[in-house]
């Protein structure tokens, strides 16, 4: 027996076709038919204005770049989170999970979207730069932190404070300092 095409009932004008099935549009739904359609056209402007009264949703050029660009502040934040993990949870949380956690924290606290791989690379690059700059500072007696080549003096100070194992510190004091520095950085 030959398969006969099934006749479909014509849907009323108020219905639109989704990717999978015909659906009834709710009254407060927004439809974007194409890329050149005006996105900000709303069916219910009064509801939108009431909900978002006084809010400006336009982003500046700096804000648009903030989700991609590394700043010194975000790098310090990542390093502090890394040091906190290093002193508290290395036996509980794997290194890979820690990178994922830091990536989520950076996105939540600072609005910067980075992958766990980018976090790992940033930490490793800063550690490597710190070691190279420290070696250069030791080899020349007249150099100071202003003449650093690989990392900024702020990053050097953070690394020198927490990463240098020759400076023995009390475990509890280090955790308090890291927590205070993270709080100070975010507020």
C-alpha positions as CSV (number, residue, x, y, z in Angstrom):
1,X,0.0,0.0,0.0
2,X,1.3,3.4,-1.0
3,X,1.8,6.0,1.7
4,X,-0.6,8.8,1.2
5,X,0.4,12.3,2.4
6,X,-1.6,13.4,5.4
7,X,-3.5,16.7,4.9
8,X,-2.7,19.1,7.7
9,X,-5.2,21.6,9.0
10,X,-4.4,25.2,8.3
11,X,-3.4,26.9,11.5
12,X,-4.9,30.2,12.4
13,X,-2.9,33.5,11.9
14,X,-2.2,33.8,15.7
15,X,-0.2,30.5,15.6
16,X,3.4,30.3,14.5
17,X,5.5,27.3,13.7
18,X,8.5,26.6,16.0
19,X,11.3,24.4,15.0
20,X,9.4,21.3,16.1
21,X,5.7,21.9,16.2
22,X,2.9,24.5,15.8
23,X,2.6,26.6,18.9
24,X,0.2,29.3,20.2
25,X,2.1,32.5,20.8
26,X,1.7,34.0,24.3
27,X,0.7,37.7,24.3
28,X,4.1,38.9,25.7
29,X,6.3,37.0,23.2
30,X,8.9,38.6,21.0
31,X,9.5,37.3,17.5
32,X,12.7,37.9,15.5
33,X,12.1,36.8,11.9
34,X,15.5,37.7,10.5
35,X,18.8,39.2,11.5
36,X,17.7,42.6,10.1
37,X,14.5,42.6,12.0
38,X,14.4,45.3,14.7
39,X,15.3,43.4,17.9
40,X,14.0,45.9,20.3
41,X,10.4,45.9,19.0
42,X,8.3,44.7,21.8
43,X,4.6,43.8,21.8
44,X,4.1,45.1,25.3
45,X,6.2,48.2,25.7
46,X,4.5,49.3,28.9
47,X,5.4,46.1,30.7
48,X,9.0,46.3,29.6
49,X,9.2,49.9,30.6
50,X,7.6,49.1,34.0
51,X,10.0,46.2,34.7
52,X,13.2,48.0,33.6
53,X,12.4,51.6,34.4
54,X,15.6,53.8,34.5
55,X,18.0,51.0,33.4
56,X,20.4,51.6,30.5
57,X,21.2,48.4,28.7
58,X,23.7,49.9,26.2
59,X,27.2,48.7,26.7
60,X,30.3,50.9,26.3
61,X,33.2,49.7,24.3
62,X,35.2,48.9,27.5
63,X,32.3,46.8,28.9
64,X,32.1,44.8,25.6
65,X,35.8,44.1,25.8
66,X,35.7,43.3,29.5
67,X,34.3,39.8,28.9
68,X,37.3,38.9,26.8
69,X,40.3,40.9,27.9
70,X,42.7,40.0,30.8
71,X,43.2,42.9,33.1
72,X,45.7,43.1,36.0
73,X,42.8,43.0,38.4
74,X,41.4,39.8,36.9
75,X,44.8,38.2,36.8
76,X,45.4,39.0,40.5
77,X,42.0,37.6,41.3
78,X,42.8,34.3,39.5
79,X,46.1,34.1,41.3
80,X,44.5,34.7,44.7
81,X,41.9,32.0,44.0
82,X,44.7,29.6,42.9
83,X,46.7,30.3,46.1
84,X,43.6,29.8,48.3
85,X,43.1,26.4,46.6
86,X,46.8,25.6,47.0
87,X,46.7,26.1,50.7
88,X,43.3,24.6,51.5
89,X,42.0,22.0,49.0
90,X,44.6,20.3,46.9
91,X,43.8,16.9,48.3
92,X,40.0,17.5,48.1
93,X,39.7,19.1,44.6
94,X,41.7,18.1,41.5
95,X,43.7,20.7,39.7
96,X,41.3,20.5,36.7
97,X,38.3,21.0,38.9
98,X,40.0,24.0,40.5
99,X,40.5,25.6,37.1
100,X,36.8,25.1,36.3
101,X,35.8,26.6,39.7
102,X,38.0,29.6,39.2
103,X,36.6,30.1,35.6
104,X,33.1,30.1,37.1
105,X,34.2,32.5,39.9
106,X,35.8,34.9,37.4
107,X,32.6,34.9,35.3
108,X,30.3,35.4,38.3
109,X,32.4,37.9,40.3
110,X,34.1,39.9,37.6
111,X,32.0,39.3,34.5
112,X,34.9,37.9,32.5
113,X,34.3,34.7,30.5
114,X,37.3,32.4,30.4
115,X,37.7,28.7,30.0
116,X,39.5,26.5,32.4
117,X,42.3,26.1,29.9
118,X,42.7,29.9,29.7
119,X,42.8,30.0,33.5
120,X,45.5,27.3,33.6
121,X,47.6,29.0,30.9
122,X,47.4,32.4,32.6
123,X,48.5,30.9,36.0
124,X,51.3,29.0,34.3
125,X,52.5,32.1,32.3
126,X,52.5,34.3,35.4
127,X,54.4,31.7,37.4
128,X,56.9,31.3,34.6
129,X,57.3,35.1,34.2
130,X,57.7,35.5,38.0
131,X,60.6,32.9,38.0
132,X,62.3,34.6,35.1
133,X,62.0,38.1,36.6
134,X,63.1,36.9,40.0
135,X,66.2,35.3,38.4
136,X,66.9,38.5,36.5
137,X,66.6,40.6,39.7
138,X,69.0,38.3,41.6
139,X,71.6,38.3,38.8
140,X,71.8,42.1,38.5
141,X,72.4,44.0,41.8
142,X,71.0,47.4,40.6
143,X,67.7,46.3,39.2
144,X,64.4,46.8,40.9
145,X,60.7,45.7,40.4
146,X,60.2,48.7,38.0
147,X,62.5,47.0,35.4
148,X,60.5,43.8,35.3
149,X,60.2,42.2,31.8
150,X,57.7,39.5,32.0
151,X,55.0,40.5,34.6
152,X,53.9,43.8,36.1
153,X,55.2,44.9,39.5
154,X,51.7,44.3,41.0
155,X,51.7,40.7,39.8
156,X,55.3,40.3,41.0
157,X,54.3,41.5,44.5
158,X,51.4,39.1,44.7
159,X,53.6,36.2,43.5
160,X,56.4,37.2,45.9
161,X,53.9,37.3,48.8
162,X,52.3,34.0,48.2
163,X,54.3,31.9,45.7
164,X,57.8,32.3,47.1
165,X,58.3,29.2,49.2
166,X,61.5,30.6,50.8
167,X,59.3,33.0,52.8
168,X,57.9,30.7,55.5
169,X,54.5,31.8,56.8
170,X,51.9,30.5,59.2
171,X,49.2,28.5,57.4
172,X,46.3,30.4,59.0
173,X,47.8,33.8,58.4
174,X,48.2,33.0,54.7
175,X,44.6,32.0,54.3
176,X,43.5,35.2,56.1
177,X,45.6,37.3,53.9
178,X,44.4,35.7,50.7
179,X,40.8,36.0,51.8
180,X,41.3,39.7,52.7
181,X,43.0,40.4,49.4
182,X,40.2,38.7,47.5
183,X,37.6,40.8,49.4
184,X,39.6,44.0,48.9
185,X,39.9,43.3,45.2
186,X,36.1,42.7,44.7
187,X,34.9,45.7,46.8
